Amino acid sequence: MPTILVIGASRGIGFEFVRQYVADGARVIATARTDAALEQLRAAGAEPLRVDVADPASISALAWQLDGEKIDVALYVAGAFPEGDARQPPTKDAFDQAMHTNVLGAMQAIPQVAPLVEAARGRFAFISSRMARIDGVESSRGWTYRVSKAALNMAVASAQLDYPDALLVALSPGWVRTAMGGDAAPLTAEQSVTAMRRTIAALTPSQRGTFVDYDGTPFGTW
Ligand SMILES: NC(=O)c1ccc[n+]([C@@H]2O[C@H](COP(=O)([O-])OP(=O)(O)OC[C@H]3O[C@@H](n4cnc5c(N)ncnc54)[C@H](OP(=O)(O)O)[C@@H]3O)[C@@H](O)[C@H]2O)c1
């Protein structure tokens, strides 16, 4: 039975990963930061862990909470999207929220979780965004978010070199109907996650450290 870890699983894309992997018979360890979300994860068949990825003390507890595990698929899904464009400077709070949630949390998770993924010769996917692309950027909407997800992609590309027995990727989920994606998004969480699970399963060594779309299409350039 494969072991799956979903970091940031209270709702949206993260919860859908939990739902689908549990339905497939996997053992799923899933994190959230509120009592209600932890209870919802338990009810969904997951082993819940309390983690606030933006709180270094909280996320640094992952190492002992996961001591001895071998993780076949780890997913870093937690994300924050502060509004705003390049006509205004970001507030310190908005910058810190995006950078701590989308980048620092992932950089703190990597040294704790990647060795456990290596132990299973598994895969570690980080949910990035098409908005991180530097090539072909179409507007500055979500400026701080774009910067944070581009930084996440670099964290993934560079960390890959230190964990040769794990396969790390940055993965765009597409535009998905969640609290973050809004009602106009073309993909449901179920459709996005179904495609991403297929993509993760089909990753090849040549895709190590790269940035890939939900359906497996390589972005090619960053
Ligand atoms: N929806 C889209 O169209 C889209 C497009 C591109 C990329 N993404 C990325 O996909 C990922 C999931 O987003 P979503 O669409 O599912 O959005 P969502 O429904 O708004 O979910 C965001 C998730 O991140 C968690 N989170 C935020 N801050 C956290 C923290 N400090 N510690 C732990 N968890 C935290 C939330 O937990 P709480 O419930 O505790 O707040 C929630 O589970 C994000 O990384 C997002 O950037 C989404």
The ligand as an SDF file (V2000), in Angstrom:
LIG
                    3D

 48 52  0  0  0  0  0  0  0  0999 V2000
   -7.1900   27.1790   -7.7820 N   0  0  0  0  0  0  0  0  0  0  0  0
   -6.3840   27.5150   -8.7770 C   0  0  0  0  0  0  0  0  0  0  0  0
   -6.8310   27.8870   -9.8770 O   0  0  0  0  0  0  0  0  0  0  0  0
   -4.8940   27.4350   -8.5910 C   0  0  0  0  0  0  0  0  0  0  0  0
   -4.0950   27.7780   -9.6980 C   0  0  0  0  0  0  0  0  0  0  0  0
   -2.7160   27.6860   -9.5740 C   0  0  0  0  0  0  0  0  0  0  0  0
   -2.1600   27.2580   -8.3820 C   0  0  0  0  0  0  0  0  0  0  0  0
   -2.9550   26.9380   -7.3150 N   0  0  0  0  0  0  0  0  0  0  0  0
   -2.2930   26.4650   -6.0950 C   0  0  0  0  0  0  0  0  0  0  0  0
   -2.9340   25.2880   -5.6410 O   0  0  0  0  0  0  0  0  0  0  0  0
   -2.7280   25.1640   -4.2210 C   0  0  0  0  0  0  0  0  0  0  0  0
   -4.0670   24.8590   -3.5450 C   0  0  0  0  0  0  0  0  0  0  0  0
   -4.9230   25.9680   -3.7650 O   0  0  0  0  0  0  0  0  0  0  0  0
   -6.5230   25.8210   -3.8510 P   0  0  0  0  0  0  0  0  0  0  0  0
   -6.9210   26.2940   -5.2040 O   0  0  0  0  0  0  0  0  0  0  0  0
   -6.9500   24.5080   -3.3610 O   0  0  0  0  0  0  0  0  0  0  0  0
   -6.9260   26.9970   -2.8560 O   0  0  0  0  0  0  0  0  0  0  0  0
   -7.7460   27.0400   -1.4840 P   0  0  0  0  0  0  0  0  0  0  0  0
   -9.0050   26.2740   -1.5990 O   0  0  0  0  0  0  0  0  0  0  0  0
   -7.7820   28.4810   -1.1640 O   0  0  0  0  0  0  0  0  0  0  0  0
   -6.7920   26.2280   -0.4690 O   0  0  0  0  0  0  0  0  0  0  0  0
   -5.6100   26.7790    0.0230 C   0  0  0  0  0  0  0  0  0  0  0  0
   -5.0410   25.7300    0.9570 C   0  0  0  0  0  0  0  0  0  0  0  0
   -3.7910   26.1920    1.4770 O   0  0  0  0  0  0  0  0  0  0  0  0
   -3.8380   26.0380    2.8930 C   0  0  0  0  0  0  0  0  0  0  0  0
   -2.9940   26.9870    3.5900 N   0  0  0  0  0  0  0  0  0  0  0  0
   -2.9030   28.3240    3.4090 C   0  0  0  0  0  0  0  0  0  0  0  0
   -2.0400   28.8500    4.2980 N   0  0  0  0  0  0  0  0  0  0  0  0
   -1.6080   27.8080    5.0680 C   0  0  0  0  0  0  0  0  0  0  0  0
   -0.7340   27.6970    6.1730 C   0  0  0  0  0  0  0  0  0  0  0  0
   -0.1030   28.7650    6.6730 N   0  0  0  0  0  0  0  0  0  0  0  0
   -0.5150   26.4780    6.7040 N   0  0  0  0  0  0  0  0  0  0  0  0
   -1.1470   25.3780    6.2220 C   0  0  0  0  0  0  0  0  0  0  0  0
   -1.9890   25.4150    5.1800 N   0  0  0  0  0  0  0  0  0  0  0  0
   -2.2200   26.6230    4.6230 C   0  0  0  0  0  0  0  0  0  0  0  0
   -5.3070   26.2910    3.2420 C   0  0  0  0  0  0  0  0  0  0  0  0
   -5.5580   25.8620    4.5710 O   0  0  0  0  0  0  0  0  0  0  0  0
   -6.6180   26.6490    5.5440 P   0  0  0  0  0  0  0  0  0  0  0  0
   -7.9660   26.0410    5.2570 O   0  0  0  0  0  0  0  0  0  0  0  0
   -6.1140   26.3460    6.9210 O   0  0  0  0  0  0  0  0  0  0  0  0
   -6.5670   28.1020    5.1920 O   0  0  0  0  0  0  0  0  0  0  0  0
   -5.9600   25.4550    2.1520 C   0  0  0  0  0  0  0  0  0  0  0  0
   -5.9320   24.0890    2.4760 O   0  0  0  0  0  0  0  0  0  0  0  0
   -2.0810   26.4670   -3.7620 C   0  0  0  0  0  0  0  0  0  0  0  0
   -0.6990   26.2880   -3.6240 O   0  0  0  0  0  0  0  0  0  0  0  0
   -2.3780   27.4180   -4.9190 C   0  0  0  0  0  0  0  0  0  0  0  0
   -1.4180   28.4510   -5.0130 O   0  0  0  0  0  0  0  0  0  0  0  0
   -4.3110   27.0140   -7.3930 C   0  0  0  0  0  0  0  0  0  0  0  0
  1  2  1  0
  2  3  2  0
  2  4  1  0
  4  5  1  0
  4 48  2  0
  5  6  2  0
  6  7  1  0
  7  8  2  0
  8  9  1  0
  8 48  1  0
  9 10  1  0
  9 46  1  0
 10 11  1  0
 11 12  1  0
 11 44  1  0
 12 13  1  0
 13 14  1  0
 14 15  2  0
 14 16  1  0
 14 17  1  0
 17 18  1  0
 18 19  2  0
 18 20  1  0
 18 21  1  0
 21 22  1  0
 22 23  1  0
 23 24  1  0
 23 42  1  0
 24 25  1  0
 25 26  1  0
 25 36  1  0
 26 27  1  0
 26 35  1  0
 27 28  2  0
 28 29  1  0
 29 30  1  0
 29 35  2  0
 30 31  1  0
 30 32  2  0
 32 33  1  0
 33 34  2  0
 34 35  1  0
 36 37  1  0
 36 42  1  0
 37 38  1  0
 38 39  2  0
 38 40  1  0
 38 41  1  0
 42 43  1  0
 44 45  1  0
 44 46  1  0
 46 47  1  0
M  CHG  2   8   1  16  -1
M  END
$$$$
